[in-house]
Amino acid sequence: MTLKELEKQLLALTTAEKAQAIQILVQSLTNMWQGIEKTPGVCGGDVCIQNTRIPVWSLVNDRNLGMSDAEILKAFPDLSAADLVNAWAYAHAYAAEIEQAIKENDEVMLEN
């Protein structure tokens, strides 16, 4: 996507959507994704909860399958509620990335 194409899309957003886009840009520029990290060679380079091998896409997938936050925290005792808040914020900001990771993992599971 070119900057010109992005500009057209940004101008078409509602005021609320523009505010959200600004927030996402500020977070990405200031690296405000506390507790979230992407490390080459760890979990295939997928974004994970910091200092773990728990991919954000996996948590989102659990939630999509009907697990509550409490159930997810029980399943992953090393996670905190703050970790989930950070994961949900990241997943919301980068929904396409997370959806693609879930899709790719589903395809791998079907092959095995």
Contacts in CASP RR format, 6 or more apart in sequence:
PFRMAT RR
TARGET T0000
AUTHOR 0000-0000-0000
METHOD contacts of the structure
MODEL  1
MTLKELEKQLLALTTAEKAQAIQILVQSLTNMWQGIEKTPGVCGGDVCIQ
NTRIPVWSLVNDRNLGMSDAEILKAFPDLSAADLVNAWAYAHAYAAEIEQ
AIKENDEVMLEN
10 18 0 8 1.000
10 21 0 8 1.000
13 21 0 8 1.000
24 93 0 8 1.000
26 32 0 8 1.000
27 33 0 8 1.000
27 93 0 8 1.000
33 86 0 8 1.000
33 89 0 8 1.000
33 90 0 8 1.000
34 50 0 8 1.000
34 86 0 8 1.000
35 49 0 8 1.000
35 50 0 8 1.000
35 83 0 8 1.000
35 86 0 8 1.000
36 47 0 8 1.000
36 48 0 8 1.000
36 49 0 8 1.000
36 50 0 8 1.000
36 56 0 8 1.000
36 86 0 8 1.000
36 87 0 8 1.000
36 90 0 8 1.000
37 47 0 8 1.000
37 48 0 8 1.000
37 49 0 8 1.000
37 50 0 8 1.000
37 51 0 8 1.000
38 45 0 8 1.000
38 46 0 8 1.000
38 47 0 8 1.000
38 48 0 8 1.000
39 45 0 8 1.000
39 48 0 8 1.000
42 48 0 8 1.000
42 53 0 8 1.000
43 53 0 8 1.000
43 55 0 8 1.000
46 55 0 8 1.000
46 56 0 8 1.000
46 57 0 8 1.000
46 101 0 8 1.000
47 55 0 8 1.000
47 56 0 8 1.000
47 57 0 8 1.000
47 90 0 8 1.000
47 94 0 8 1.000
47 97 0 8 1.000
48 54 0 8 1.000
48 55 0 8 1.000
48 56 0 8 1.000
49 56 0 8 1.000
49 59 0 8 1.000
49 79 0 8 1.000
49 83 0 8 1.000
49 86 0 8 1.000
49 87 0 8 1.000
52 78 0 8 1.000
52 79 0 8 1.000
54 76 0 8 1.000
54 78 0 8 1.000
54 79 0 8 1.000
55 101 0 8 1.000
56 87 0 8 1.000
56 90 0 8 1.000
56 91 0 8 1.000
56 98 0 8 1.000
57 91 0 8 1.000
57 98 0 8 1.000
57 101 0 8 1.000
57 102 0 8 1.000
57 105 0 8 1.000
58 105 0 8 1.000
59 72 0 8 1.000
59 76 0 8 1.000
59 84 0 8 1.000
59 87 0 8 1.000
59 91 0 8 1.000
60 87 0 8 1.000
60 88 0 8 1.000
60 91 0 8 1.000
60 98 0 8 1.000
60 102 0 8 1.000
61 102 0 8 1.000
61 105 0 8 1.000
62 71 0 8 1.000
62 72 0 8 1.000
62 75 0 8 1.000
63 69 0 8 1.000
63 72 0 8 1.000
64 102 0 8 1.000
67 75 0 8 1.000
69 81 0 8 1.000
69 84 0 8 1.000
72 79 0 8 1.000
72 84 0 8 1.000
73 79 0 8 1.000
73 80 0 8 1.000
73 81 0 8 1.000
73 84 0 8 1.000
90 98 0 8 1.000
91 98 0 8 1.000
END
